[in-house]
Amino acid sequence: MSSVLRNPIALIIVAILLLFLVGSTFTTVPETKQAVITRFGEPERILNRYRAGETFGQSGAGLAARFPFVDEIVWIDKRIQSIDMENQQVLSTDQLRLQVDAYARYRIVDPLRMYIAARSEQNVSDQLRPILGSALRNELGRRPFAALLSPERGQMMDNIQNALNRVAIQYGAQIVDVRIKRADLPDGTPLESAYERMRTARQQEARSIQAQGLKQAQIIRAEADAEAAATYAQAFNQDPSFYDFYRAMQSYEASFISQANGDGQRGRTNVILSPDNEYLRQFTEPR
């Protein structure tokens, strides 16, 4: 032993072996990870397991020990993961072929089940991706294209999420959200036909609104004319002779004074009538 202590190279080798032993025995579990400790390929225990509503800093993260050279650590992310679905073609109930691009977000909530069923997070994503496409086709295939532009879209997303979650739970995962990024008609005739149908529908709606507006305007105008006539009648009935004089003046103005000429000046009209003509009684009767 003393010879080893006097040999610097031996001391360095011993220190390296001790550091390697300590590094193989102790590990640091971060807040964002959960770990499955396996012994000869069989799961033994879980470190820093995900718990809903867990306060940051009060989880099982920190320093952990294991048997060196016997136990292995399988790291599993506690954070939300994403699945990007490849562009899918979906046939809606109104026979429109839609190009749909969607994604799902999930979290591993049971690391032991995930390790037994899939062994890795990548395998979980690979298993859920085709299920997402299938659930999306089944749900959108039961509805028209217009449903994607209505409040019904929220219910569709919930149905897809529930269908995907029934499969995800088998892999220890929980679906957090499902969203459609894009849902477009393919370029060409289908897209132009859809635009033409939308344009025709909007034009019909505009004509209907315009017809309703004209009808309402006529009703308001007729009611206003009736009210004006009643007001005039009530006013003129208080003095019938003045009403007769007023209407005669209006008639004279319309008959004897022509419309404005090109210079903006109103011309005059020459009319030859007998002095005792009834039409001129307002000029001959004493007042």
C-alpha positions as CSV (number, residue, x, y, z in Angstrom):
1,M,0.0,0.0,0.0
2,S,2.8,2.4,0.8
3,S,4.4,1.6,-2.5
4,V,1.2,2.7,-4.2
5,L,1.1,5.9,-2.2
6,R,4.6,6.7,-3.3
7,N,3.8,6.1,-7.0
8,P,2.1,9.2,-8.5
9,I,0.9,7.2,-11.6
10,A,-0.8,4.6,-9.4
11,L,-2.5,7.4,-7.4
12,I,-3.9,8.9,-10.6
13,I,-5.2,5.5,-11.7
14,V,-6.9,4.9,-8.4
15,A,-8.4,8.4,-8.4
16,I,-9.8,7.8,-11.9
17,L,-11.3,4.5,-10.9
18,L,-12.9,6.1,-7.8
19,L,-14.3,8.9,-9.9
20,F,-15.6,6.4,-12.4
21,L,-17.2,4.4,-9.6
22,V,-18.8,7.4,-8.1
23,G,-20.1,8.5,-11.5
24,S,-21.5,5.1,-12.2
25,T,-23.2,5.1,-8.8
26,F,-24.7,8.6,-8.5
27,T,-26.6,10.5,-11.1
28,T,-28.5,13.8,-11.2
29,V,-32.1,13.7,-12.2
30,P,-33.2,17.1,-13.8
31,E,-36.6,18.6,-13.3
32,T,-37.6,18.1,-16.9
33,K,-36.8,14.4,-16.9
34,Q,-38.2,11.2,-15.4
35,A,-36.1,8.1,-15.3
36,V,-36.7,4.3,-15.3
37,I,-34.0,2.3,-13.6
38,T,-33.6,-1.1,-15.2
39,R,-31.5,-4.0,-14.0
40,F,-30.5,-6.5,-16.6
41,G,-33.3,-5.0,-18.8
42,E,-36.0,-5.3,-16.3
43,P,-37.5,-2.1,-14.8
44,E,-36.8,-1.7,-11.0
45,R,-38.0,1.8,-10.0
46,I,-39.1,5.2,-11.3
47,L,-37.3,8.5,-10.5
48,N,-39.0,11.9,-10.6
49,R,-42.3,10.5,-11.9
50,Y,-44.7,13.0,-13.5
51,R,-47.6,14.1,-11.2
52,A,-50.3,16.5,-12.4
53,G,-50.2,19.8,-10.6
54,E,-46.8,19.2,-9.2
55,T,-45.0,22.4,-8.0
56,F,-41.7,23.1,-9.7
57,G,-38.8,22.5,-7.3
58,Q,-40.8,20.0,-5.2
59,S,-40.5,16.9,-7.4
60,G,-38.2,13.9,-7.1
61,A,-35.5,15.6,-9.1
62,G,-32.0,15.7,-7.6
63,L,-29.2,13.3,-6.7
64,A,-30.0,9.5,-7.0
65,A,-28.0,6.4,-6.5
66,R,-27.9,3.1,-8.4
67,F,-25.9,-0.1,-8.5
68,P,-22.9,0.6,-10.8
69,F,-22.4,-1.6,-13.9
70,V,-25.8,-3.3,-13.1
71,D,-28.4,-0.6,-13.3
72,E,-29.1,1.4,-16.4
73,I,-31.1,4.6,-16.7
74,V,-33.8,5.2,-19.4
75,W,-34.5,9.0,-19.6
76,I,-38.0,10.1,-20.4
77,D,-39.0,13.7,-20.9
78,K,-41.7,15.2,-18.6
79,R,-42.4,18.0,-20.9
80,I,-45.0,18.2,-23.7
81,Q,-44.0,16.5,-26.9
82,S,-45.4,17.1,-30.4
83,I,-46.5,14.8,-33.2
84,D,-46.5,16.4,-36.7
85,M,-48.8,14.5,-39.0
86,E,-47.9,14.3,-42.7
87,N,-50.2,16.0,-45.1
88,Q,-53.4,13.9,-45.5
89,Q,-56.1,13.8,-48.1
90,V,-59.6,13.6,-46.6
91,L,-62.9,13.3,-48.5
92,S,-65.7,15.3,-46.9
93,T,-69.4,14.5,-47.0
94,D,-69.9,17.1,-49.8
95,Q,-67.4,15.2,-51.9
96,L,-64.5,17.6,-51.5
97,R,-61.0,16.4,-51.3
98,L,-59.2,18.3,-48.6
99,Q,-55.5,18.5,-48.0
100,V,-55.2,18.5,-44.2
101,D,-52.1,19.2,-42.0
102,A,-52.5,18.6,-38.3
103,Y,-50.5,18.0,-35.1
104,A,-51.0,16.6,-31.7
105,R,-49.3,17.3,-28.3
106,Y,-48.8,14.7,-25.7
107,R,-47.0,14.0,-22.4
108,I,-45.7,10.8,-20.9
109,V,-47.6,10.3,-17.6
110,D,-46.8,6.6,-17.0
111,P,-43.1,6.0,-17.7
112,L,-43.2,2.4,-16.7
113,R,-46.0,1.5,-19.1
114,M,-44.2,3.6,-21.8
115,Y,-41.0,1.6,-21.3
116,I,-42.7,-1.8,-21.3
117,A,-44.9,-1.0,-24.4
118,A,-42.6,1.2,-26.5
119,R,-39.1,1.3,-24.9
120,S,-38.6,4.9,-26.1
121,E,-40.4,8.2,-26.8
122,Q,-39.6,8.0,-30.5
123,N,-41.5,4.7,-30.7
124,V,-44.5,6.4,-29.0
125,S,-44.6,9.1,-31.6
126,D,-44.2,6.6,-34.4
127,Q,-47.2,4.6,-33.0
128,L,-49.4,7.6,-32.5
129,R,-48.8,9.3,-35.8
130,P,-50.8,6.9,-38.0
131,I,-53.6,6.8,-35.3
132,L,-53.8,10.6,-35.5
133,G,-54.2,10.4,-39.3
134,S,-56.9,7.7,-39.1
135,A,-58.9,9.6,-36.4
136,L,-58.7,12.8,-38.5
137,R,-60.0,11.1,-41.6
138,N,-62.8,9.4,-39.7
139,E,-64.0,12.6,-38.1
140,L,-63.7,14.9,-41.1
141,G,-65.2,12.3,-43.4
142,R,-68.5,12.6,-41.5
143,R,-68.8,16.3,-42.0
144,P,-69.0,18.9,-44.8
145,F,-66.1,21.2,-45.6
146,A,-68.1,24.2,-44.1
147,A,-67.9,22.6,-40.6
148,L,-64.2,23.5,-40.5
149,L,-65.2,27.1,-40.6
150,S,-67.9,27.0,-38.0
151,P,-67.9,26.6,-34.1
152,E,-68.4,22.9,-34.8
153,R,-64.7,22.7,-35.4
154,G,-64.0,22.7,-31.6
155,Q,-66.2,19.6,-31.1
156,M,-64.4,17.9,-34.0
157,M,-61.0,18.5,-32.3
158,D,-62.3,17.1,-29.0
159,N,-63.6,13.9,-30.8
160,I,-60.2,13.4,-32.5
161,Q,-58.4,14.0,-29.2
162,N,-60.5,11.4,-27.4
163,A,-60.0,8.8,-30.1
164,L,-56.3,9.4,-30.0
165,N,-56.2,9.3,-26.2
166,R,-57.7,5.9,-26.1
167,V,-54.6,4.6,-27.9
168,A,-52.1,6.8,-26.3
169,I,-53.0,5.5,-22.8
170,Q,-51.7,2.1,-23.8
171,Y,-48.2,3.7,-24.2
172,G,-48.4,5.6,-20.9
173,A,-49.1,8.9,-22.8
174,Q,-51.8,11.5,-22.4
175,I,-52.9,13.6,-25.3
176,V,-52.9,17.3,-24.3
177,D,-54.2,18.9,-27.5
178,V,-55.0,18.3,-31.2
179,R,-55.1,21.0,-33.8
180,I,-55.5,21.4,-37.5
181,K,-52.9,23.7,-39.0
182,R,-54.3,23.8,-42.5
183,A,-57.2,22.4,-44.3
184,D,-57.2,23.4,-48.0
185,L,-58.7,22.3,-51.2
186,P,-56.2,21.1,-53.8
187,D,-55.3,23.6,-56.6
188,G,-57.3,23.4,-59.8
189,T,-61.0,22.7,-60.6
190,P,-62.1,21.7,-57.0
191,L,-60.8,24.9,-55.6
192,E,-62.3,27.1,-58.3
193,S,-65.7,25.3,-57.9
194,A,-65.6,25.9,-54.2
195,Y,-64.9,29.5,-54.7
196,E,-67.7,29.8,-57.3
197,R,-70.2,28.2,-54.9
198,M,-69.1,30.5,-52.1
199,R,-69.4,33.5,-54.4
200,T,-72.9,32.5,-55.6
201,A,-74.0,31.9,-52.0
202,R,-72.8,35.3,-51.0
203,Q,-74.4,37.0,-54.0
204,Q,-77.8,35.3,-53.2
205,E,-77.4,36.5,-49.6
206,A,-76.7,40.0,-50.7
207,R,-79.7,40.1,-53.0
208,S,-81.9,38.8,-50.2
209,I,-80.6,41.5,-47.9
210,Q,-81.1,44.2,-50.6
211,A,-84.7,43.0,-51.2
212,Q,-85.5,43.1,-47.6
213,G,-84.0,46.6,-47.3
214,L,-86.0,47.9,-50.3
215,K,-89.2,46.4,-48.8
216,Q,-88.5,48.0,-45.5
217,A,-87.7,51.3,-47.2
218,Q,-91.0,51.3,-49.1
219,I,-92.9,50.5,-45.9
220,I,-91.2,53.4,-44.1
221,R,-91.7,55.8,-47.1
222,A,-95.4,54.9,-47.3
223,E,-95.9,55.3,-43.6
224,A,-94.1,58.7,-43.8
225,D,-96.2,59.9,-46.8
226,A,-99.4,58.8,-45.0
227,E,-98.3,60.7,-41.9
228,A,-97.4,63.8,-43.9
229,A,-100.7,63.7,-45.8
230,A,-102.6,63.4,-42.5
231,T,-100.6,66.4,-41.1
232,Y,-101.3,68.5,-44.2
233,A,-105.0,67.6,-44.1
234,Q,-105.2,68.5,-40.5
235,A,-103.4,71.8,-41.0
236,F,-105.3,72.8,-44.1
237,N,-108.7,71.9,-42.7
238,Q,-108.3,74.7,-40.2
239,D,-108.5,77.2,-43.1
240,P,-109.9,75.7,-46.3
241,S,-109.7,79.0,-48.2
242,F,-106.1,79.4,-47.4
243,Y,-105.5,75.8,-48.6
244,D,-107.2,76.6,-51.9
245,F,-105.1,79.7,-52.3
246,Y,-101.9,77.8,-51.5
247,R,-102.6,75.1,-54.0
248,A,-103.5,77.6,-56.6
249,M,-100.1,79.4,-56.1
250,Q,-98.3,76.0,-56.5
251,S,-100.2,75.4,-59.7
252,Y,-99.4,78.9,-61.1
253,E,-95.7,78.3,-60.3
254,A,-95.6,75.0,-62.1
255,S,-97.5,76.3,-65.1
256,F,-96.1,79.8,-65.6
257,I,-92.4,79.3,-64.6
258,S,-90.4,76.9,-66.6
259,Q,-87.5,74.8,-65.4
260,A,-84.0,76.3,-65.1
261,N,-82.1,76.9,-68.4
262,G,-78.5,76.1,-69.1
263,D,-77.3,79.3,-67.2
264,G,-79.1,78.2,-64.1
265,Q,-81.7,80.9,-64.5
266,R,-85.4,80.0,-64.4
267,G,-87.3,81.1,-67.6
268,R,-90.9,82.2,-67.9
269,T,-93.8,80.8,-69.9
270,N,-96.3,82.9,-71.8
271,V,-99.9,81.7,-71.3
272,I,-103.0,83.3,-73.0
273,L,-106.2,82.9,-71.0
274,S,-109.5,84.6,-70.9
275,P,-109.8,87.1,-67.9
276,D,-112.8,85.2,-66.6
277,N,-111.2,81.9,-66.8
278,E,-111.8,79.8,-63.7
279,Y,-108.1,79.0,-63.5
280,L,-107.3,82.7,-62.8
281,R,-109.9,83.1,-60.1
282,Q,-107.3,83.8,-57.5
283,F,-106.3,87.0,-59.4
284,T,-109.9,88.2,-60.0
285,E,-111.7,87.3,-56.7
286,P,-111.5,90.0,-54.0
287,R,-109.6,89.2,-50.9
